[in-house]
């Protein structure tokens, strides 16, 4: 049995209990939280949850906002669960960096299968090699450190892998699927739309200023240009 728990965030005690029952039967230790504030507090404590099953409609802080805040500081896998099945809602969750999306009503067995699929993924390669410096951005794989014009930038592990992939082949256009395999792993169970959320966060953390480092290639994906405006 895994020592690190899965965190189930659900304000309906009956639904939370059913999810917990099936996950524990599958061998996963489970903790629960009944609202967004409690979820954020627990997710930031050690041991960090191995995965979060996150309802969207929550008191105090909704699931989308919980996902946004956690994704800015952590790579913890997140599966959103909601009765809101409109495409815009689903894409909003994926754009925020959720790993998967399950619509209510759902089979608890299906949710367990989704959990297994998300946890099964593993990155195809770890960043390695000498430091790379382009257009004021310096990435050191050995030290797991990124600097922009000498100032350190805090990136999550996925963001670091994504930036390393782009910088190592600056000028090359990568498809979203290629970036999924390199930054999230070949067994990644979510959609490649998740890459858009990571690129958005990367751009924000690197800063806009006068340099466009990551360029969108229409119909393809992204490339690192390091083009000084």
Phi and psi in degrees as a GROMACS rama.xvg file:
@    title "Ramachandran Plot"
@    xaxis  label "Phi"
@    yaxis  label "Psi"
@TYPE xy
-66.314  140.508  UNK-2
-82.2632  -35.6573  UNK-3
-81.0389  134.726  UNK-4
-84.5606  161.486  UNK-5
-91.6663  133.763  UNK-6
-99.0627  120.15  UNK-7
-102.793  117.987  UNK-8
-109.441  107.653  UNK-9
-155.352  126.964  UNK-10
-82.9753  -12.9286  UNK-11
-89.2058  109.852  UNK-12
-60.7161  -36.6314  UNK-13
-65.9999  -44.2567  UNK-14
-65.4048  -41.2329  UNK-15
-62.4442  -40.2534  UNK-16
-64.9807  -38.3589  UNK-17
-67.1126  -44.3958  UNK-18
-62.2159  -43.2963  UNK-19
-60.8618  -43.2951  UNK-20
-58.1591  -47.4578  UNK-21
-69.3522  -39.2379  UNK-22
-67.5528  -41.0493  UNK-23
-67.594  -36.6447  UNK-24
-62.7847  -29.8742  UNK-25
-82.9621  -1.85565  UNK-26
101.719  9.54388  UNK-27
-102.031  126.9  UNK-28
-67.5352  143.609  UNK-29
-132.094  139.73  UNK-30
-121.823  157.044  UNK-31
-127.341  155.045  UNK-32
-139.7  143.11  UNK-33
-100.812  -3.0109  UNK-34
-155.534  170.878  UNK-35
-65.0768  -38.3429  UNK-36
-63.1754  -46.3778  UNK-37
-62.801  -36.6933  UNK-38
-63.5769  -45.5799  UNK-39
-62.5725  -42.4958  UNK-40
-62.3095  -45.1258  UNK-41
-70.3153  -39.0038  UNK-42
-65.1698  -22.9461  UNK-43
-93.6202  -1.21952  UNK-44
-96.2495  155.491  UNK-45
-86.2099  144.487  UNK-46
-73.3792  137.778  UNK-47
-61.7441  135.37  UNK-48
-54.6264  145.858  UNK-49
-71.9444  -29.2708  UNK-50
-161.885  152.081  UNK-51
-121.49  124.492  UNK-52
-95.4697  111.703  UNK-53
-120.892  114.117  UNK-54
-72.3216  146.209  UNK-55
-80.9633  -44.1831  UNK-56
-86.0624  95.8299  UNK-57
-128.218  151.23  UNK-58
-68.701  154.768  UNK-59
72.1439  -64.695  UNK-60
-132.159  121.308  UNK-61
-74.5056  167.845  UNK-62
-63.6275  -35.376  UNK-63
-60.4499  -43.4462  UNK-64
-69.6251  -38.4358  UNK-65
-59.4507  -45.6942  UNK-66
-60.9818  -44.9761  UNK-67
-60.5561  -46.2052  UNK-68
-66.4284  -43.345  UNK-69
-67.9379  -38.8165  UNK-70
-67.767  -24.8446  UNK-71
-71.9091  -17.5083  UNK-72
-129.756  -3.50689  UNK-73
-152.105  156.249  UNK-74
-103.586  12.8634  UNK-75
-55.0731  129.514  UNK-76
-62.0244  138.824  UNK-77
-130.012  127.429  UNK-78
-112.36  116.439  UNK-79
-82.1627  139.2  UNK-80
-127.209  125.72  UNK-81
-159.276  156.786  UNK-82
-86.2931  -7.15491  UNK-83
-82.9273  103.801  UNK-84
-103.378  2.64237  UNK-85
-61.1745  146.104  UNK-86
-58.4058  -38.7382  UNK-87
-61.3016  -39.2466  UNK-88
-66.3642  -42.8683  UNK-89
-62.8803  -45.1607  UNK-90
-67.882  -32.6285  UNK-91
-61.4612  -42.7302  UNK-92
-64.3708  -42.3386  UNK-93
-67.6718  -36.9718  UNK-94
-64.4507  -27.8148  UNK-95
-79.9874  -6.90579  UNK-96
106.053  10.4285  UNK-97
-63.7709  147.667  UNK-98
-85.9413  -24.6008  UNK-99
-161.076  170.19  UNK-100
-145.14  123.545  UNK-101
-120.481  126.993  UNK-102
-92.509  138.746  UNK-103
-81.1231  147.768  UNK-104
-75.2509  149.081  UNK-105
-135.299  160.004  UNK-106
-80.8941  128.241  UNK-107
-55.896  -32.6693  UNK-108
-66.1791  -36.5353  UNK-109
-64.7082  -41.7395  UNK-110
-61.9828  -42.6904  UNK-111
-59.9953  -40.9062  UNK-112
-64.18  -39.0893  UNK-113
-64.8  -41.1715  UNK-114
-59.9797  -47.1154  UNK-115
-59.5378  -42.4558  UNK-116
-64.8125  -42.4341  UNK-117
-66.7097  -41.566  UNK-118
-72.0634  -18.7995  UNK-119
-76.7253  -21.4462  UNK-120
-66.5335  152.15  UNK-121
-149.06  140.397  UNK-122
-60.3285  143.721  UNK-123
-70.7691  -24.8215  UNK-124
-160.359  149.317  UNK-125
-91.3184  141.549  UNK-126
-57.1162  131.698  UNK-127
-152.123  171.855  UNK-128
108.313  -178.563  UNK-129
-73.7689  164.138  UNK-130
-58.6317  147.462  UNK-131
-117.271  133.015  UNK-132
-133.073  122.294  UNK-133
-145.179  127.537  UNK-134
51.9399  39.5416  UNK-135
88.6871  -2.98893  UNK-136
-104.455  126.347  UNK-137
-119.204  125.283  UNK-138
-121.291  123.987  UNK-139
-113.848  103.2  UNK-140
-60.689  -40.7683  UNK-141
-63.7199  -40.5137  UNK-142
-90.2429  -5.90386  UNK-143
50.0358  56.5625  UNK-144
-134.809  138.474  UNK-145
-126.636  135.102  UNK-146
-128.805  141.597  UNK-147
-116.254  111.121  UNK-148
52.2285  42.312  UNK-149
88.1616  -9.98445  UNK-150
-97.2608  129.793  UNK-151
-66.6053  145.57  UNK-152
-125.787  127.182  UNK-153
-86.4895  119.641  UNK-154
-121.007  149.045  UNK-155
-72.3143  168.512  UNK-156
-61.2739  -41.4248  UNK-157
-65.0835  -43.1192  UNK-158
-61.811  -39.4152  UNK-159
-63.8631  -46.0649  UNK-160
-61.6709  -40.85  UNK-161
-64.5302  -46.7226  UNK-162
-64.8111  -39.2724  UNK-163
-61.1924  -44.1892  UNK-164
-60.1942  -45.451  UNK-165
-68.3367  -43.0213  UNK-166
-71.7783  -34.7743  UNK-167
-64.1721  -27.3925  UNK-168
-125.668  53.1503  UNK-169
-53.8939  134.61  UNK-170
96.1877  -20.8445  UNK-171
-83.7281  137.868  UNK-172
-87.6689  121.768  UNK-173
-101.565  138.847  UNK-174
-74.0745  161.341  UNK-175
-61.6433  -37.8866  UNK-176
-64.4853  -39.6378  UNK-177
-62.1294  -41.1422  UNK-178
-70.3904  -34.4609  UNK-179
-58.4509  -48.137  UNK-180
-64.8518  -36.2423  UNK-181
-83.1028  -37.0886  UNK-182
-96.4988  -30.719  UNK-183
-112.221  -18.3028  UNK-184
108.937  147.81  UNK-185
-65.817  -24.2654  UNK-186
-95.4332  12.8333  UNK-187
-54.8567  130.208  UNK-188
-95.2207  -10.8768  UNK-189
-85.1425  -161.109  UNK-190
-102.219  153.254  UNK-191
-68.7121  -10.4819  UNK-192
-59.8392  -24.3869  UNK-193
-59.0967  -30.7315  UNK-194
-57.9696  -36.7934  UNK-195
-58.1519  -39.128  UNK-196
-66.3481  -40.3749  UNK-197
-68.3081  -38.1819  UNK-198
-64.683  -41.0689  UNK-199
-59.7089  -44.8116  UNK-200
-65.9073  -39.6677  UNK-201
-60.5432  -47.1285  UNK-202
-59.4096  -41.7107  UNK-203
-64.3175  -43.3734  UNK-204
-72.8211  -36.0865  UNK-205
-70.3363  -27.4139  UNK-206
95.4308  148.214  UNK-207
-81.9624  -73.2449  UNK-208
56.3424  -138.46  UNK-209
-107.28  12.2386  UNK-210
-126.002  131.816  UNK-211
-103.635  97.6418  UNK-212
-81.8428  -43.8709  UNK-213
-111.364  115.894  UNK-214
-104.848  135.823  UNK-215
-78.4823  130.493  UNK-216
-106.673  105.014  UNK-217
-54.7658  132.947  UNK-218
78.1427  -2.85906  UNK-219
-124.157  -72.5193  UNK-220
171.354  -114.383  UNK-221
-141.948  157.895  UNK-222
-146.543  154.886  UNK-223
-91.3924  120.025  UNK-224
-105.412  -37.7787  UNK-225
60.5294  31.3173  UNK-226
-84.5279  120.055  UNK-227
-79.8883  127.473  UNK-228
